[in-house]
Amino acid sequence: MTSYVTPQVTQFVNQIQAQCGTDHAEWGDVFARTFTDTLANALKPDGDDRIFVLTGDIPAMWQRDTTAQIRPYLIMAQHGPAMAEVITKVVRRLFFNMNLDPYANAFNQTANNAGHQDDATAMTPWLWERKYELDSLCYPVQLAYLLWRNTGRTDHFDASFRSGVAKMIQVIRTEQHHETSPYRFQRDHDRPEDTLIDGVGRPVGYTGMSWSGFRPSDDACVYGYLVPANMFAVVVLRQLAKIYTEVLHDAAAADDFLQLAAEIKHGIDTYGTMQNAAGETVYAYEVDGLGHALLMDDGNVPNLLAAPYLGYVAANEPTYVRTRKTIMSPENPYYYSGSAGAGLGSPHTPPEYIWPIALAMEGLTITDKSAQAALLNLLVHTTGGTGMMHESFQVDDPTQYTRAWFSWANMMFCELVLAYFNLRVKQ
C-alpha cells in the first residue's frame, strides 16, 4: 500500500514542531496531525501517473479543494523531488478531470455513478457533481503554475494540460455571454441554494466578467458575476500567459489569455464595486451587470478577503482596505462574533458558525506576527477537542461544528503556520 507520509515528511513536521517550541506547542501538535492526515488519508493512487484526492468526509475530488489541500506541500517540494512528484500526479488528475467536463466541480475516482446522478444537467458516471463554479476552472491551473515556479518542473504541461486549458478558455468565454450558454443545472431539493432558477439563474447583462452558477461554497450565486472568482480568473489567466510564453512558446495563446484577463478586469473595475453604508467604494461580492450588487463575503475561498492572497491586489490597495474593513464587520450579514471568536461564516452553514478557512485567510493576508499568532491560537482552541479543523464552528460553543473531516480547512491551518515562520509558496 502506498504511503505518502515518508521519512522526509516526518522530518519536515518535526522541524516545524521544533520551531513552534513550547510557547506554541499546540500549533505544532495540530500541524503534525493535519499535515500528515491529508497525505495519509486523502490521497489515493490512481494508476501509475495520477493521484486522486478526497475532500474529506465526502468520497469525491473537488477541483478547488484539491488545489488548496495540496498547496502547502509545495514548500516541501521546493527542496524535495519526491513531494514534487506527488504534486505532479495530483495535477495530472486535475486535468484529467477538466478534460472529462470543464463545467463539473467534483469527480469520482472511477466511472462508478456515485454522487448526484439525479441532477438535471449533463451528468456522467465520472461526475459526483456538476455545479459550474468559475474558481473550479482556475484552481488546477494555479497548482500547475505554482508547481513550475516552486520546483522548475514542466513535464506536467503536457497534451492533457493544453487540452484542459483550451476547454477552460472556451467555457470562460462562453460564460461572458451566459444567455447563449448550453449549461443548465437543476436539483430537486428542499434547499434552494442547491439549484439554479429555471436551470440558468437570474438574468445578467454583459460586463466582460464571466458568469458562475455557484460559489466556492457550492451554493448558487444570487447574481451571476461572482467578483472574487473573476479576480482569481484574471490572476490565473496571467499565469497561463507566463506558462505559454516561457515554457510552451505559444505567443498567440499567451496574447489571447492576456486579452481575456483584460476584459474581465475591465468588467470588475466598471461593474464590480458598490457603496457601503458609509458611502465608500468597496468591492461587491456579486453583481449582475443590470444594477444589482451584493454586499457580503463568504468564508469560502476565493472570497473578497482573499484578494491579496490570490494575487489580484496588494493588501494596502485602498479599495481592498475599505472592503476588508466592511466585510469584517456586522455590515456583512455573514460576519459573526461570539465568546469563542469572530470571523466570516457562510450561508452554506448555520447562522453564527465561523469558518476556520476564513480565519486562516485573515492571517494569510496580513504580515503582523502578533495578529497571526492570535488567529493560530483561536484556530487550535476551536477544534471542539478533536485537534483537527472543521468546516465551521459555533461562535459560542466550538464543540458544535460541521464536518468532522474537512481536509481543505486542515491544510489552510498548515499554510498559516508555515507563513508565520516565513515559509511561503513562491508565486
C-alpha positions in Angstrom: 0.0 0.0 0.0 1.3 3.4 -1.0 2.2 5.7 1.9 2.8 9.4 1.2 3.9 10.0 4.8 7.6 9.5 4.0 10.6 10.0 6.3 11.1 13.3 4.6 7.6 14.4 5.6 8.2 13.3 9.2 11.4 15.2 9.3 9.7 18.3 7.9 6.9 18.1 10.5 9.5 17.6 13.3 11.2 20.8 12.1 8.0 22.8 12.2 7.2 21.4 15.7 10.6 22.4 16.9 10.1 26.0 15.6 6.7 26.1 17.4 8.6 25.2 20.6 7.0 25.2 24.0 5.4 28.6 23.5 3.3 27.3 20.6 3.3 23.6 21.3 -0.4 23.4 20.4 0.2 24.7 17.0 2.9 22.1 16.5 0.6 19.3 17.7 -2.3 20.3 15.3 0.1 20.9 12.5 1.6 17.4 12.8 -1.8 15.8 12.9 -3.3 17.8 10.0 -0.3 17.9 7.7 0.1 14.2 7.8 -3.6 13.4 7.8 -4.1 14.7 4.2 -1.2 12.7 2.9 -2.2 9.5 4.8 -6.0 9.5 4.3 -7.0 11.9 1.4 -4.5 10.9 -1.3 -5.4 7.7 -3.3 -3.1 6.3 -6.1 -4.9 6.4 -9.5 -2.7 4.3 -11.7 1.0 5.0 -12.1 0.7 8.6 -13.2 -2.1 10.2 -11.2 -3.3 10.7 -7.6 -6.9 11.2 -6.7 -7.6 13.4 -3.7 -10.6 13.1 -1.4 -12.1 16.3 0.0 -12.5 14.6 3.4 -15.7 13.0 4.6 -17.3 13.1 1.1 -15.8 10.4 -1.2 -15.2 12.7 -4.1 -12.5 15.0 -5.5 -13.2 18.7 -5.7 -11.1 20.7 -8.2 -10.9 23.7 -5.8 -10.4 21.8 -2.6 -7.7 19.6 -4.0 -5.5 22.5 -5.0 -5.9 24.2 -1.6 -5.2 20.8 0.1 -2.0 20.3 -1.8 -0.7 23.9 -1.9 1.2 23.8 1.4 3.2 20.8 0.2 4.8 23.0 -2.4 7.1 24.3 0.3 8.5 20.8 0.8 8.6 20.3 -2.9 11.0 23.3 -3.3 13.7 21.1 -1.9 12.3 17.5 -2.3 11.8 15.8 -5.7 9.6 13.1 -4.1 7.0 15.6 -3.0 7.2 17.3 -6.4 6.4 14.0 -8.0 3.3 13.6 -5.7 2.1 17.0 -6.6 2.7 16.4 -10.3 0.5 13.3 -10.2 -2.3 15.3 -8.5 -2.0 18.0 -11.2 -2.4 15.2 -13.9 -5.6 14.0 -12.2 -6.9 17.6 -12.0 -6.5 18.0 -15.8 -7.9 14.5 -16.4 -11.0 15.7 -14.6 -11.1 19.0 -16.5 -11.0 17.2 -19.8 -13.9 15.0 -18.7 -16.1 18.0 -18.2 -14.9 21.6 -17.6 -18.3 22.5 -16.1 -18.1 20.0 -13.3 -16.8 20.8 -9.8 -16.4 17.3 -8.2 -15.4 13.9 -9.6 -15.5 10.2 -8.8 -12.3 8.2 -8.9 -13.8 5.8 -11.4 -16.9 5.9 -13.6 -19.0 4.5 -10.7 -22.1 6.6 -10.9 -21.7 7.9 -7.4 -22.9 11.3 -6.3 -25.7 13.5 -7.6 -26.7 11.5 -10.6 -30.3 12.7 -10.5 -29.5 16.3 -11.1 -31.0 17.8 -14.2 -27.7 18.5 -16.1 -25.4 16.6 -18.4 -24.2 14.1 -15.7 -21.9 11.1 -16.5 -20.7 8.2 -14.3 -17.4 10.1 -13.7 -19.1 13.1 -12.1 -20.0 13.5 -8.4 -21.5 16.9 -9.0 -21.8 19.3 -12.0 -22.2 22.7 -10.3 -20.4 25.1 -12.5 -18.0 27.3 -10.5 -15.5 29.6 -12.2 -13.0 29.1 -9.5 -13.0 25.3 -10.1 -11.6 26.0 -13.5 -8.9 28.3 -12.1 -7.6 26.3 -9.3 -6.0 23.5 -11.3 -4.1 26.0 -13.4 -2.9 27.7 -10.3 -1.5 24.5 -8.9 0.2 23.7 -12.2 1.7 27.1 -12.3 2.9 27.0 -8.7 4.4 23.6 -9.2 6.5 25.0 -12.0 7.5 28.2 -10.1 8.5 26.2 -6.9 10.2 23.2 -8.5 11.2 24.1 -12.0 9.2 21.1 -13.3 7.5 21.5 -16.7 6.6 17.9 -17.6 3.0 18.4 -16.4 2.5 21.0 -19.2 1.5 18.1 -21.5 -1.2 17.4 -24.0 -3.8 16.9 -21.3 -2.9 20.2 -19.7 -3.1 22.0 -23.1 -6.4 20.3 -23.9 -7.8 21.2 -20.5 -6.7 24.8 -20.8 -8.4 25.0 -24.2 -11.7 23.8 -22.7 -11.3 26.2 -19.8 -10.9 29.2 -22.1 -13.9 28.1 -24.2 -16.1 27.9 -21.1 -14.9 31.3 -19.7 -15.6 33.0 -23.0 -18.9 31.3 -23.4 -20.0 32.4 -20.0 -19.1 36.0 -20.8 -22.4 35.7 -22.7 -24.3 33.5 -20.4 -27.5 33.9 -22.4 -26.0 31.7 -25.2 -24.6 29.1 -22.8 -25.5 25.4 -23.1 -25.1 24.9 -19.4 -28.2 24.0 -17.4 -28.5 22.8 -13.8 -31.4 22.0 -11.5 -31.7 19.9 -8.4 -35.0 18.6 -6.9 -34.1 19.5 -3.4 -35.6 21.4 -0.4 -32.5 23.7 -0.2 -32.9 26.5 -2.8 -29.2 27.2 -2.7 -28.6 23.9 -4.4 -30.3 24.7 -7.7 -30.4 27.4 -10.3 -33.6 29.4 -11.1 -35.1 27.9 -14.3 -31.8 26.0 -14.7 -29.9 29.1 -15.7 -30.0 31.5 -12.8 -31.2 35.1 -12.7 -30.7 37.3 -15.8 -27.4 39.0 -16.3 -26.1 41.8 -18.6 -22.8 41.8 -20.4 -19.9 43.2 -18.3 -16.8 41.5 -19.6 -16.7 39.3 -16.5 -17.5 35.6 -16.7 -20.7 34.1 -15.2 -20.5 31.5 -12.5 -23.5 29.4 -11.5 -22.2 28.6 -8.0 -20.0 30.0 -5.3 -16.9 28.2 -3.8 -19.4 27.0 -1.1 -21.3 25.1 -3.8 -24.2 27.4 -3.1 -25.9 29.1 -6.1 -24.9 32.7 -6.8 -27.6 35.3 -6.3 -26.2 37.4 -9.1 -24.2 35.7 -11.8 -20.9 37.6 -11.7 -19.0 36.4 -8.7 -16.5 39.2 -8.3 -13.8 37.3 -6.3 -13.9 34.4 -8.7 -13.4 36.8 -11.6 -10.5 38.4 -9.7 -9.0 34.9 -9.4 -9.6 34.3 -13.2 -7.6 37.5 -14.0 -4.7 36.2 -12.0 -4.8 32.7 -13.4 -5.1 33.9 -17.0 -1.9 36.0 -16.4 -0.2 32.9 -15.0 -1.2 30.9 -18.1 0.3 33.6 -20.3 3.6 33.2 -18.5 3.5 29.4 -19.0 2.6 29.7 -22.6 5.3 32.3 -23.2 8.2 30.9 -21.2 7.6 27.1 -21.4 5.3 26.3 -24.3 6.5 29.2 -26.5 3.0 29.9 -27.9 2.8 33.7 -28.1 -0.5 33.7 -29.8 -2.2 31.8 -27.0 -0.5 33.9 -24.4 -1.8 37.1 -26.0 -5.3 35.6 -26.0 -5.1 34.8 -22.3 -4.0 38.4 -21.6 -6.8 39.8 -23.7 -9.3 37.8 -21.8 -7.8 38.8 -18.5 -8.0 42.5 -19.5 -11.7 42.1 -20.5 -12.5 40.5 -17.1 -10.6 43.1 -15.2 -12.3 45.9 -17.0 -15.6 44.3 -16.0 -14.6 44.2 -12.4 -13.4 47.8 -12.5 -16.6 49.0 -14.2 -19.3 46.9 -12.6 -17.7 45.1 -9.6 -17.8 47.8 -7.0 -20.6 49.4 -4.9 -21.1 51.8 -1.9 -21.0 50.6 1.6 -23.1 52.1 4.4 -20.6 54.9 4.9 -20.8 55.8 1.2 -17.3 54.4 0.4 -16.5 52.5 -2.7 -15.9 48.8 -1.9 -15.8 45.6 -4.0 -19.1 43.9 -4.3 -19.4 40.1 -3.8 -21.7 39.5 -6.7 -23.2 41.7 -9.4 -25.5 41.1 -12.4 -24.5 43.9 -14.8 -28.1 45.2 -14.5 -27.6 47.4 -11.5 -27.9 44.9 -8.7 -25.0 44.2 -6.3 -24.5 42.1 -3.1 -22.5 43.5 -0.2 -21.2 40.4 1.7 -18.4 38.0 1.9 -18.4 34.2 2.3 -15.9 32.1 4.3 -15.0 30.1 1.3 -12.1 31.0 -1.0 -11.9 32.7 -3.4 -13.6 35.5 -1.5 -13.1 39.2 -1.2 -11.0 38.8 1.9 -8.5 36.6 -0.1 -7.9 39.1 -3.0 -4.2 39.8 -1.9 -3.6 36.1 -1.3 -4.9 35.3 -4.8 -2.5 37.9 -6.2 -5.2 40.3 -7.5 -4.3 43.4 -5.4 -1.8 44.4 -2.8 -3.1 44.2 0.8 -2.8 48.0 1.1 -4.7 48.8 -2.1 -7.4 51.4 -0.9 -10.5 49.7 -2.3 -9.4 46.4 -0.8 -8.7 48.0 2.6 -12.1 49.6 2.6 -13.7 46.3 1.5 -11.9 44.3 4.2 -13.0 46.7 6.9 -16.6 46.4 5.7 -16.8 42.6 5.3 -15.1 42.1 8.7 -17.9 44.0 10.4 -21.7 43.5 11.1 -22.3 45.2 7.7 -21.5 41.8 6.2 -24.5 39.6 7.1 -22.2 36.6 7.4 -19.7 38.1 9.8 -20.3 36.5 13.2 -18.9 37.3 16.7 -19.2 35.3 19.9 -17.4 34.3 23.1 -15.3 31.7 21.2 -14.2 34.1 18.4 -15.2 36.3 15.5 -14.9 35.8 11.7 -16.6 35.0 8.4 -19.3 32.4 8.1 -21.4 31.4 5.2 -25.0 30.9 4.1 -23.8 27.3 3.4 -23.7 26.6 7.1 -25.9 27.6 10.1 -26.0 31.2 11.3 -23.4 32.1 13.9 -21.0 29.5 12.6 -17.4 30.7 11.7 -15.2 29.1 9.0 -11.6 28.2 10.0 -10.7 28.6 6.3 -11.6 32.2 6.6 -9.7 32.6 9.9 -6.6 31.2 8.2 -7.2 33.6 5.3 -7.3 36.5 7.7 -3.8 35.6 8.8 -2.5 34.9 5.3 -3.5 38.4 4.2 -1.6 40.2 6.9 2.1 40.4 8.0 1.7 41.3 11.6 3.1 38.3 13.6 1.1 39.0 16.8 -2.1 39.1 14.8 -1.2 35.9 13.0 -0.4 34.3 16.4 -3.7 35.3 17.8 -5.5 33.7 14.8 -3.5 30.5 15.2 -4.4 30.4 18.9 -8.0 30.8 18.0 -7.9 28.0 15.5 -6.3 25.5 17.8 -8.7 26.4 20.6 -11.8 25.9 18.5 -11.4 22.3 17.2 -14.0 21.0 19.6 -11.4 18.8 21.3 -10.6 16.9 18.1 -7.3 18.6 17.2 -8.5 19.0 13.6 -10.0 21.9 11.7 -13.7 21.7 10.7 -15.9 23.3 8.1 -17.3 25.7 10.7 -17.9 26.0 14.4 -20.5 27.8 16.6 -19.3 31.2 17.8 -20.1 30.4 21.5 -19.5 26.6 21.5 -16.8 25.1 19.3 -17.9 21.6 20.2 -20.8 22.3 17.9 -19.2 22.1 14.4 -19.9 21.0 10.8 -17.9 18.3 9.0 -15.7 16.2 11.2 -13.1 15.7 8.5 -12.5 18.6 6.1 -9.0 18.4 4.6 -9.2 21.9 3.0 -9.5 23.6 6.4 -6.8 21.4 7.8 -4.3 22.5 5.1 -5.3 26.2 5.3 -4.3 26.0 9.0 -1.0 24.4 8.0 -0.4 27.1 5.4 -0.8 29.8 8.1 1.6 28.0 10.5 4.2 27.9 7.7 3.6 31.5 6.8 4.1 32.5 10.4 7.6 31.0 10.2 8.1 32.8 6.8 7.8 29.6 4.8 5.7 30.6 1.8 4.9 29.2 -1.6 6.8 31.0 -4.3 4.5 33.0 -6.6 
